[in-house]
């Protein structure tokens, strides 16, 4: 494994120097960025799903105190959590199935 890694690094150096025969290039098409909302009304989402704070937190893996802080405006979810909440709002059953490993 180490021998192959060293060989790969040597090929990468040669490629970077301009010797295109020593390596190969892979181009990856990146899709357009997805717009993540700046804010989600967590309390409305939770109520729409007919869940208590404790149920919502337990079902989707949130700390109960964190959820309470979001709902009372003391804290705000970061972008990754906003994306997760957005997915929950669109398809909560699919999120639950995914979390159960189904």
Secondary structure, DSSP 8 states (H G I E B T S, - for coil): -HHHHHHHHHHHHHHHTT-GGG---------------S---HHHHHHHTT--HHHHHHHHT--HHHHHHHHTTSS---HHHHHHHHHHHH-HHHHHHHHTT-
